[in-house]
Amino acid sequence: MFGAGREIRKNSRQSQTSANTSEMNRFSSAGERDPEQVRAMFGRVARRYDLANHLLSGGLDFWWRRRASDIVRPWQPRRVLDLATGSGDLALTIARKLPQAEMTGADFSPEMLAVARAKGLTNTVVADALQLPFADASFDVVTVAFGLRNMANWGAALAEMARVLAPGGHVLVLDFSLPSGRWRPLYRAYLHHGLPWLAGLITGQKEAYDYLGDSIEKFPSGQPMCALIEANGFQDASAEPLSGGIVTIYCATRSCSRRR
Ligand SMILES: C[S@@+](CC[C@H](N)C(=O)[O-])C[C@H]1O[C@@H](n2cnc3c(N)ncnc32)[C@H](O)[C@@H]1O
């Protein structure tokens, strides 16, 4: 089920021509979940969030974050922002690989940030990703793992990431996607039935995990996601599916002439 990843690469000119306008509008905003509800939901699951993650992914989440940090390391950033940092696992994994970098973890859930701080993430900021309290060009790298999907407006969130990145800086988005081919129906059955049931036992918050399946179904992946990234201040977007395509890592470079 969790086979090796395959890489899709494309240049910005290709994606601009392939992304038609109505498709972009469809993907510019999730807009169906009240951000306040999302914030409250993560506040409720914060204490058991890590345990649920590790059990429900069969430990694969460690490998996904390790792969993300391996991608970030050669960029040699001085200032890194891990957005929607939650309990801080990606920020801490990157910080271990790049001990000289200045790492900031931002999230709009104080409860999730309290868990991150208890695990050793010292620089945390309570902030909404759609309105970051950072000056333009404050960071060399922005990462966001399993966070963009939950935001009210994906396009606006990406544009805000571009704003706080220095020209030539990098963004890395790690998030769920759906596997293709024969595994898809099996994975969907797990996502919509097995996973919420199991997660309900672990966290006592089954409805939060019903929402997970729905949000993954609606979230763009592959080429449409690369096009969305490139339409919001980035160039040279690429996608690397992992574990048979159940998650994908997207990377892009902040354009020198940023469009908002
Ligand atoms: C699924 S968790 C991911 C946490 C962590 N990045 C990880 O890899 O485990 C999603 C996180 O996104 C945060 N989040 C969702 N929308 C946000 C927003 N608009 N601004 C800031 N944080 C947000 C939630 O509070 C939550 O901590």
Ligand as a Chemical Component Dictionary entry (heavy atoms), coordinates in Angstrom:
data_LIG
# 
_chem_comp.id                   LIG 
_chem_comp.type                 NON-POLYMER 
_chem_comp.pdbx_formal_charge   0 
_chem_comp.three_letter_code    LIG 
# 
loop_
_chem_comp_atom.comp_id 
_chem_comp_atom.atom_id 
_chem_comp_atom.alt_atom_id 
_chem_comp_atom.type_symbol 
_chem_comp_atom.charge 
_chem_comp_atom.model_Cartn_x 
_chem_comp_atom.model_Cartn_y 
_chem_comp_atom.model_Cartn_z 
_chem_comp_atom.pdbx_ordinal 
LIG C1  C1  C 0  -3.006 18.745 11.120 1  
LIG S1  S1  S 1  -2.185 19.928 12.115 2  
LIG C2  C2  C 0  -0.540 19.875 11.508 3  
LIG C3  C3  C 0  0.479  20.152 12.558 4  
LIG C4  C4  C 0  1.929  19.914 12.175 5  
LIG N1  N1  N 0  2.366  20.797 11.116 6  
LIG C5  C5  C 0  2.199  18.477 11.818 7  
LIG O1  O1  O 0  2.853  18.229 10.799 8  
LIG O2  O2  O -1 1.803  17.596 12.564 9  
LIG C6  C6  C 0  -2.804 21.407 11.401 10 
LIG C7  C7  C 0  -2.408 22.651 12.182 11 
LIG O3  O3  O 0  -2.756 23.797 11.393 12 
LIG C8  C8  C 0  -3.166 24.819 12.247 13 
LIG N2  N2  N 0  -3.918 25.791 11.448 14 
LIG C9  C9  C 0  -5.002 25.573 10.676 15 
LIG N3  N3  N 0  -5.400 26.714 10.090 16 
LIG C10 C10 C 0  -4.533 27.683 10.493 17 
LIG C11 C11 C 0  -4.410 29.065 10.237 18 
LIG N4  N4  N 0  -5.269 29.711 9.441  19 
LIG N5  N5  N 0  -3.397 29.731 10.804 20 
LIG C12 C12 C 0  -2.514 29.113 11.626 21 
LIG N6  N6  N 0  -2.587 27.800 11.923 22 
LIG C13 C13 C 0  -3.580 27.086 11.360 23 
LIG C14 C14 C 0  -3.974 24.087 13.316 24 
LIG O4  O4  O 0  -4.119 24.822 14.501 25 
LIG C15 C15 C 0  -3.146 22.821 13.511 26 
LIG O5  O5  O 0  -2.217 22.944 14.541 27 
# 
loop_
_chem_comp_bond.comp_id 
_chem_comp_bond.atom_id_1 
_chem_comp_bond.atom_id_2 
_chem_comp_bond.value_order 
_chem_comp_bond.pdbx_ordinal 
LIG C1  S1  SING 1  
LIG S1  C2  SING 2  
LIG S1  C6  SING 3  
LIG C2  C3  SING 4  
LIG C3  C4  SING 5  
LIG C4  N1  SING 6  
LIG C4  C5  SING 7  
LIG C5  O1  DOUB 8  
LIG C5  O2  SING 9  
LIG C6  C7  SING 10 
LIG C7  O3  SING 11 
LIG C7  C15 SING 12 
LIG O3  C8  SING 13 
LIG C8  N2  SING 14 
LIG C8  C14 SING 15 
LIG N2  C9  SING 16 
LIG N2  C13 SING 17 
LIG C9  N3  DOUB 18 
LIG N3  C10 SING 19 
LIG C10 C11 SING 20 
LIG C10 C13 DOUB 21 
LIG C11 N4  SING 22 
LIG C11 N5  DOUB 23 
LIG N5  C12 SING 24 
LIG C12 N6  DOUB 25 
LIG N6  C13 SING 26 
LIG C14 O4  SING 27 
LIG C14 C15 SING 28 
LIG C15 O5  SING 29 
# 
